[in-house]
Structure formats: C-alpha cells, structure tokens
Amino acid sequence: MIRTPLRLAVLGFCACATVALAHKGATGVVKERMDLMERQKDDMKIIGNMAKGQTPFDAVKAAEAARDIGVTANKIPELFPEGSTGGESEALPAIWEKWDRFTANAEDLGSAADALVSALSDSENQDWKAAFKTVGEACKSCHEDFRAKKKKKGQ
C-alpha cells in the first residue's frame, strides 16, 4: 500500500501533467488566457476548500484569492482578440458574435469577486459563502455560453 504522502505526491504530479497536456501546443494569447483561467481555477479551489471545510478558514488567504480573481477578470477581454480560436483554444466563436455579453460576463465576475472580498473583510459577515457561490455562478455562466464543451474520455 502506498503511503499517504507518496500518494499525494503522485496525484499532484498527475494533476500537473494533465494541465501541461491540456496546454501543450498553445502559444501567444491563447496560452496567456489558458494560464489566466488556471490561475482563477486555483484561486477558486483555495476558497472552495475553505467553504467545504476541507481546509481551515483563513479570511486573509480567501480575500487574497478573491482579489486575484477580480484582477484577472478585468484582463479577460484583452486576452480574447477577434479570431483567436482554433488549435488548443476552447473559445467559441460566440465570444465575438456576442462581444457585449461576453465582456459583461467578465465584468460580472469582477464585481462578484469584489463583493466576496468585502464579505470576507467583514468579520461579522457570515454570508461570504453566498458571495463565493455568486463568483462560481459568474464563471459557470460564461463557460456555458462561450467555452467549448470538454470531451469525455472515450468520445
């Protein structure tokens, strides 16, 4: 039986390898936005693990991650110049067809992240989990409309 630390190291390596393979071949602005989305995913995981009780709650760390989501949300539109699809990109043409909605979604994500930072900075506020849920919903909304569906294994 593999000891827990070794098992965690193996799982960590596999996760990193999966990300590396997903981004293999991506270059330029497509790679930049994939990296930005990975950064946001990591920030969401930090806060999500706290929300689920999997890691101890740390308002400072959670607020730092939420602040980073807000900063990166503001960068999203500039990382989607018209025509930057194909290859490794998961961006759908709908982004440029519905540009106003796409940029509004990025703004909504930034606003939701800012609201989460505010909720986390108020020690009396117990609604930070609701604010976190709103951030997740903003991510999901954009992905549903503007990101290609990932193929499941065997498809």
C-alpha positions in Angstrom: 0.0 0.0 0.0 1.3 3.4 -0.9 1.8 5.8 2.0 -0.4 8.9 2.0 2.4 11.5 1.4 3.6 9.4 -1.6 0.1 9.0 -2.9 -0.4 12.8 -2.6 2.8 13.5 -4.5 1.8 11.1 -7.3 -1.7 12.7 -7.5 -0.1 16.1 -7.6 2.2 15.1 -10.4 -0.7 13.6 -12.4 -2.7 16.9 -12.0 0.2 19.0 -13.2 0.8 16.6 -16.1 -2.9 16.9 -17.1 -2.7 20.7 -17.1 0.6 20.6 -19.1 -1.0 18.3 -21.7 -4.1 20.5 -21.9 -1.9 23.5 -22.7 0.5 21.6 -24.9 0.9 23.5 -28.2 -0.9 26.6 -27.0 1.0 29.8 -27.8 0.6 33.5 -27.6 -2.6 35.0 -26.4 -4.3 31.6 -26.3 -1.7 30.3 -23.8 -1.9 33.6 -21.8 -5.6 33.2 -21.3 -5.4 29.5 -20.5 -2.8 30.3 -17.9 -5.1 33.1 -16.5 -8.0 30.6 -16.3 -5.8 28.1 -14.5 -4.9 30.9 -12.0 -8.5 31.6 -11.5 -9.3 27.9 -11.0 -6.5 27.7 -8.4 -7.9 30.7 -6.6 -11.4 29.2 -6.6 -10.1 26.0 -5.3 -8.4 27.8 -2.3 -11.7 29.4 -1.3 -13.8 26.4 -2.2 -11.8 24.1 0.0 -12.4 26.5 2.9 -16.1 26.7 2.1 -16.3 22.9 2.2 -14.4 22.7 5.4 -11.6 20.7 3.7 -9.0 23.3 4.8 -9.2 25.7 7.8 -10.9 29.0 7.0 -8.4 31.9 6.6 -10.2 35.1 5.7 -6.9 36.8 4.6 -6.0 34.0 2.2 -9.5 33.8 0.9 -9.7 37.5 0.3 -6.3 37.4 -1.4 -7.6 34.7 -3.8 -10.8 36.6 -4.4 -8.9 39.8 -5.1 -6.8 37.9 -7.6 -10.0 36.7 -9.3 -11.2 40.3 -9.6 -7.9 41.4 -11.1 -7.8 38.6 -13.6 -11.4 39.1 -14.5 -10.6 42.6 -15.7 -7.9 41.1 -18.0 -10.2 38.6 -19.7 -11.5 40.8 -22.6 -8.0 41.8 -23.7 -7.0 38.1 -23.9 -9.7 37.4 -26.5 -8.7 39.4 -29.6 -11.0 38.6 -32.5 -10.2 35.4 -34.4 -8.1 33.8 -31.6 -9.8 30.5 -31.9 -8.7 27.1 -33.2 -5.8 24.9 -32.1 -5.8 24.4 -28.4 -8.3 27.2 -27.8 -11.6 26.3 -26.1 -13.1 29.7 -27.0 -16.3 29.5 -29.1 -16.9 32.0 -32.0 -19.9 33.2 -29.9 -17.5 35.3 -27.9 -17.0 37.7 -30.8 -20.6 37.3 -32.1 -21.9 38.4 -28.6 -19.0 40.5 -27.5 -21.1 42.9 -25.3 -22.5 39.9 -23.4 -19.0 38.3 -23.1 -17.5 41.5 -21.7 -20.5 42.0 -19.4 -19.9 38.4 -18.0 -16.2 39.3 -17.3 -17.4 42.5 -15.5 -19.9 40.4 -13.5 -17.2 38.1 -12.4 -15.0 41.1 -11.3 -18.0 42.6 -9.4 -18.8 39.3 -7.8 -15.1 38.8 -6.7 -15.1 42.4 -5.3 -18.3 41.6 -3.3 -16.6 38.4 -2.0 -13.6 40.4 -0.8 -16.0 42.8 1.0 -17.8 39.9 2.6 -14.6 38.3 3.7 -13.3 41.6 5.2 -16.3 42.0 7.5 -15.7 39.6 10.4 -19.4 39.9 11.4 -20.5 38.7 7.9 -21.3 35.1 7.7 -22.6 35.4 4.1 -19.2 35.0 2.5 -20.2 31.5 1.2 -23.2 33.1 -0.6 -20.8 35.7 -2.2 -18.5 32.8 -3.2 -21.4 31.0 -4.8 -22.1 34.1 -6.9 -18.5 34.1 -8.1 -18.9 30.4 -9.1 -22.1 31.2 -10.9 -20.4 34.0 -12.9 -17.7 31.6 -14.0 -20.3 29.0 -15.0 -22.4 31.4 -16.9 -19.6 32.4 -19.1 -18.3 28.9 -19.6 -21.8 27.7 -20.6 -22.1 30.2 -23.4 -18.6 30.8 -24.6 -16.4 27.8 -23.9 -16.3 24.5 -25.9 -17.6 21.5 -24.0 -14.8 19.2 -22.9 -15.0 15.8 -24.4 -15.3 12.9 -22.0 -12.8 10.1 -22.2 -13.7 7.6 -24.9 -15.5 10.2 -27.1 
